[in-house]
Amino acid sequence: MRGTAATNLIRADCSLREIATYMGWGLRHASNIIETYVRLVPEESDRVAEKLHRLSEAESQRQDVS
């Protein structure tokens, strides 16, 4: 059920943060789960991969500032 919900949220163009909030997940966990489920939605994989890449870069920059 969670995989279906995550896939539907991806298809609804929800942001990673929105999906994490809705599902009650942390951003890192949501990123990992969505990476897994996006394989089931090939038409979304490039778009989601880019979003995950941007999130990863943002987290790295925040850690560098700390």
C-alpha positions as CSV (number, residue, x, y, z in Angstrom):
1,M,0.0,0.0,0.0
2,R,2.8,2.5,0.8
3,G,4.4,1.8,-2.5
4,T,1.2,2.5,-4.3
5,A,0.6,5.7,-2.3
6,A,4.2,6.9,-2.9
7,T,3.8,6.2,-6.7
8,N,0.5,8.1,-6.8
9,L,2.0,11.0,-5.0
10,I,4.9,11.1,-7.5
11,R,2.4,11.0,-10.4
12,A,0.5,13.8,-8.7
13,D,3.7,15.9,-8.9
14,C,4.1,16.2,-5.2
15,S,7.5,17.3,-3.9
16,L,9.7,15.0,-1.9
17,R,9.0,17.1,1.2
18,E,5.3,16.8,0.6
19,I,5.5,13.0,0.1
20,A,7.6,12.7,3.3
21,T,5.2,14.7,5.3
22,Y,2.1,12.9,4.0
23,M,3.6,9.5,4.6
24,G,5.1,10.4,8.0
25,W,8.7,9.7,6.7
26,G,11.9,11.7,7.1
27,L,13.3,13.2,4.0
28,R,16.2,10.7,3.7
29,H,13.9,7.7,4.2
30,A,11.4,9.2,1.6
31,S,14.3,9.7,-0.8
32,N,15.4,6.1,-0.5
33,I,11.8,4.7,-0.8
34,I,11.0,6.9,-3.7
35,E,14.2,5.9,-5.5
36,T,13.0,2.3,-5.2
37,Y,9.4,2.9,-6.3
38,V,10.3,5.3,-9.1
39,R,11.7,2.3,-11.0
40,L,8.1,1.2,-11.3
41,V,7.2,4.5,-12.9
42,P,9.7,4.8,-15.7
43,E,8.2,8.0,-17.2
44,E,8.9,9.8,-13.9
45,S,12.4,8.4,-13.2
46,D,14.4,11.3,-14.8
47,R,12.3,14.0,-13.1
48,V,12.5,12.3,-9.7
49,A,16.2,11.5,-10.0
50,E,16.8,15.2,-10.6
51,K,14.8,16.2,-7.5
52,L,16.7,13.7,-5.4
53,H,20.0,15.0,-6.7
54,R,19.0,18.6,-5.8
55,L,17.9,17.5,-2.3
56,S,21.2,15.7,-1.8
57,E,23.2,18.7,-2.9
58,A,21.2,21.0,-0.6
59,E,21.8,18.7,2.4
60,S,25.5,18.6,1.6
61,Q,25.7,22.4,1.5
62,R,23.9,22.6,4.8
63,Q,26.3,20.2,6.4
64,D,29.3,22.1,5.0
65,V,28.0,25.3,6.6
66,S,27.6,23.7,10.0
